[in-house]
Amino acid sequence: MPDFDYLIVGGGMTSAAAARGIREVDAAGKIGILGAESHKPYARPPLSKALWTQGKPEESVWLDLPQGLELLPGRRAVSIEGKAHVVRDDRGDTHRYRKLLLATGGSPRQLPFGKDVIYFRTLDDYRNLRKIGGDRVAVIGGGFIGSEIASALAQNGKKVTMVFPEDGVCARAFPNDLTAFVTDYYREKGVDVRARESVSGIEGAAVVTRTGRIEADAIVAGIGIVPAIDLARQAGLTVSDGVDVNDALQTSDPDIYAAGDVANFANPALGRRIRVEHEDNANTMGAAAGRSMAGARVRYDHLPFFYSDLFDLGYEAVGEIDARHRTVADWKTPFREGVVYYLDRDRVRGVLLWNTWGQVDNARALIAEARAPADLKGRLPR
């Protein structure tokens, strides 16, 4: 008998969801979670949201796990022998499995210079940032994570400087006029926004840019992640931008599954393969993988959404939120409440629900339509 009926590599939200999904189908099979972090699975979004802005205690991040599960924290899987159904970890221990799930997520992109930069992603990163002395924080990056952590820190009395090469905050995602509004809004909230500025080095606690230096007590970088595919590649699995899976979330080895940030899957609504690095995908895909592993083959065709809070602005977004697309805005109050549609040719590819709530499923349905309506104004309630 194997050590585990179901072995999950990776200790994040996807792993916890997968374990719960397994238990929906198999009440008794032995589940193992092998994770590199020393913690049990926890929710990642509160690290840049609720723990800063809502006064939530740190213990609120822990996720519920089913009975009959063995945690193997602080271990990194280093190799998979698919034919033998064995995973080897960095302590030299081997773990046999019947079904294996890769929920390895990704690792933060890092700068080619500088020490003591907090590449904000984990609970330990959050703890390290909480412990800093002094009020000056330099945030490198103006995208999803950079905008969230800059907002959270500014709301906690920190003197925040943002530096990034784009034209404004979230410029790769938002249309130009919304980017300009959000960037000005950050400045009104006391954030020193250095747009169109490249980082050329880090000297001690100072960020060196093309035009000068940003002195700081802490430096935080949020410049994206790289999917953790090395283990899958070592195992001989098919990889591209992530680990390729079929609609049941199986890899090219039918006894090995992948889900979450690392998985590359075909999405029917968009008509292409995608890889998604957000909470909704981690939870829904993890649960689907767990059910499939346990024998209830699930067809994963979910189009995930994501959300963010930027001071008192908030949004939910579905599909391709890409500023390179043509956009149509339907504002109830300009830049304060409304819907932005992202179009490629004659199809809606993404929907940004700006301070507009309860419309995610309707946005998904609109994206799945073969053609966009002739007039998008009023298509979704604002």
N, C-alpha and C positions, 0 to 999 in steps of 0.2 A: 504494500500500500504506500502511496506517496505521503510525504510529510504533510502536504496540503492538497485538498481537493481544488482549492482556488487560491492561487498566490497572486498578490497585487504588488507590483513594484512601483513605488511612489507613495508618499504619505500625505497627499493634499485632499482637497475637496472632492476631486474625481474618485479617489480611492474610497473615501467614506461613502459616497453615493453608490459606488459599485458594490460595496459590501452590503449595503441595505437592499440593493437590487437583487443580489444573490439570495438573500434571506426571504425575499418575496416568493421565490420559486423553490428553494432548497432550505428546509428548516434545520438541517443537521450537518451539512457538509462543512468540513474544516476550512476556515479562511485565514490566510496570513497576509499581513501588510508589512512590507519591507521598505522602509523609508530612510533617506539620508539625514533628515533632520532629527534632532533628539526629542521632538515633541510628537504627541499624537495628532491626528488630523485636526485642522482648524480652518475656519473661514478666513479667506484672505482679504476680501473687500473692506471689512472694518478697519484694517490696518491704516488705510488712507482716508477713511470716512468716519464711521461712528465712534471709534475710540478717541478721536480728536474733537469731533464736532457735536456729539450728543452725550458726552460724559459717560459712555458705556464702559464698564470695567473690563479689564483684559480677559478675565475668565469667561466672558460672554462669547468669545470666539470659538470655544471648543465645540466640536461636532459630535453628535450622537453616533455611537457605533453599536452594531448588533451583538448579541451573545454568541459565544463560540468563536471568537476572533482572537488571534494571537498577533500582538504588535511586536515588530522587530525594528525599533527605532535606532537611529545613529549608524545605519549600515547602508553602504552603497553597493548595488548590484554591479558587477564588473563583467560578467559573461553569462550567456545563455547557451546551453546545449539542447537544441530543439528536439533532436531524435531521442535523447535520453530523458527529456523533460526535467532538466536540472538548471537551477540558477546558482551561480557562485557569487558570494559577496566579498567585500574588501577585507574581511577578517579571515578569509579562507574557508568559510563554512559553505556547505552546499545545501540547497533546499529543493526537494523534489515537488513536482506539481502535476496535477491532471490538466488544469486549465490555467493559463497565465494571462494577466492583464498588465500592459505597459501604460502606466499613468505617470510618466516621468516628467511631464511638464516642460519647462525650459529654464535656461539660465540667463541672467541679465547680460545684455551687451555691455562691454566695459571699454573704458577709455584706454588708450595705449600709454597713459602716463598717470602719475599721481598715486599717493597712498592715502589710506584712511578715508576713502570715498565710500559713502553708504549707497550701495546699489539697491534701492528700496524695493524689496519683494517679500521678505520673510518676517516672521514674528521677531526673530532676533534683530533684524534691521530696525523694526519698529522700536524695540527696547533700546537699542543703541541710540536712536534719534531722540528718544525721550530723555536719555541721560545726559545730553550735551549741556555743557556750561556755556553761558552767553546766549545772546539773542539773535545774532546774525547768521542766517542760513542762506547759502547759495544753492539754488536748484537748477541743475543742468537738464534741459529738456522741457519742451512746451507742449507735449502731447498728452495722452490720456493720464498717465501716472504723474508726470510733471505738473500738470494743471491741478490735479487733485491734491497732491501733497503740498503744493504752494498755497492753495486755498486753506487747507487744514492748518498749516503752520501759522499763516497770517491771522487766522481766527483764534490762535492760541498765543497771541502777543509777540510772535517772532517778526524780526525785520527781514523780510524775504526778498532776495534778488533772483529773478529768473533769467536764464541766458539760453538762447537757442538760435539756430540759423534761419528758421522760417520767418515769414512776415508777421506773424502774430500767434497768440495762444490758440492751439488746436487748428492751425492753418491747413494741415493736411486733411482735416475732416470737415471743417465748416466752410461755407461759402464766404467770399471775401468780406462782405458787409457784416456778417455775424462775427467773423474773426476780429474785425476792427472794433466792434462793439465790446466783445468780451475782453479784448486786450485793454481797452480804455477803462473798462469796469474794474479789472484787476488793479490798474494804477490808482483808480479812485479809492480802492480798498487798502492802499498803502504798499502794494507790491511794486518793486522796482523792476519793470519788465525791460530786458535788453534783447529785443528782437533783432533779427538779421545780424547776429553776432556769433562768431565761431570761437570755440575754446581751443587755445593752442598749447595749454599746459596747466599744470597745477604745482604751485610752489608752497609747500607747507599747507596752510589752511586757506591759501589764496588761489582763486581761479584766474588764470591769465588768459585774456582775450586779445583779439586783434587790436583793440583800442586802449587796453589798459588792464587793471587788476581789480578783482572783486574780493575784498577782504571778508573773511567769514569765520565763524566759530565752528561751523559744520558744513560739509558739502554733500549734497544728495544728488544722485543721478538717476533719472528715469528715462532711459533711451531705448526701451524695448527689450525683448528677449529673443533668444535663439532656441528653437525647439531641441530638446535633448534626445537626439536620434542615434548617438554613438552606440548604445547598447543594442538597439534594433539593427543597426548596420553590422555590428559584430556577429549578430545571430543570423545574418544573411537574409533579413527581411527586406521587402521592397520599401524604399524610402524616397521621398522627393522633398517638398517643403513639409516635413513631418513624416510620420509613419503612415503609409497608405493602408486604408482599411476599406472593406466592402460595406454593404448596407447593414450587415449584422455586426459590424465593427471587428471582424476578423482581419488579421494581417495575412500576408502570403503564407504563413503557417497557420492552418485552421485551428490549432490548439492555443494560439497566442492572439490576444486581442489588444487593441489600443484605444484610448479615449482621453478626452480633455485637451489641454493645450498642445499636446504632441501629435494628435491624430489628424490626418488629412483625409477628408471624406467628401463624397459626392452629395451635393445639395440640390434636390430637384427644383426648388423654387428659383434658385439662381442659375441653374443649368450648368454648373461647373463644380470643381472640387475646391474646397475651402479648408482653412484651419483657423479656429477661433480661440482666443485667449481670454475668455470672460466667464463669469460665474454661472450664468444660465447654461452655457454649453457644458461646463464641468459637471454640473449637477444632473442635467438631463441625459447627457451622453454616458456619464459614469453609471447611472442607474440602468440605462439600456444595455450597456456592456455587461453589467452584472447579471441581468436577466438572461441575456443571450448565452453567457458562459454556463449558466445553470440549466440550460436546455430549452428555455422558452425563447426561441429565435425571434428577435425584435428587429424590425426594419427601422433604422434610424434615418428619418427624413426631416428632422426638426430644424427650423431656421432660428438660431439663437438671437437673443437680444442682449444689449448691455445698457448700463446706466451710469450716471455720474452726478455728483453734486459739486457745484462751483460757487462758493459763498451761498447766496440765496437763489441762485439759478440752478435748475436741475433739468435733466433730460433722460429719455429712454430712446434707444436707437435700434433699428432692425435693418439687416442687410448691409449693403455696401455704402458706408458713410465715407465717401471719398470726394474731396473737393475738386478732383479732376472731372467729375461728372457734371453735366448740366443740372442746375437746380431750379426748382420752382418753390417759392415761399408763399405760404398762406398764413399771414399774421393776424391774430386777433388784436394783439398789442405789439407793435414792432419790436422785435428782439427780446420781448418779455414773455410772450405766450403765443404759440402757433405751431405750425407744421412745416417742415422743409422736405421736399421730395427730391430724390436724386435719380436722374434719368440717363440712360444710355440708349441712344436711338429712340425707339418708341416704347421702351419698357421702363417701369419704375424698378430701380435696383436697390434703393434704400430709402428709409423714412426716419427723419429725426423729429421726435416728439418733444418740443421745447416747452418745458413747464406745462405739458399736456399729458394727462394720465389716463390709463384704462383703455388705450387704443392699440396696444401691441399686437393682439390677435388680428385686428382689422388691418393693421399695417402689413402683417404677414400675408394675409389674403390678397391684398393689393399687389404685393410683389410677385405673388404666384400667378397673377393674371398674365395672359399672353401679350396684351397691349395695355398701355396706359389709357385711362379715360381721356376724352378730348379736352375736358376742363377739370383740372385737379383742385380748383378752388372749392372748398367745402366738401371735398371727397371724404375726408375724415373730420369728425367733430373736433373743434379746437377747445 
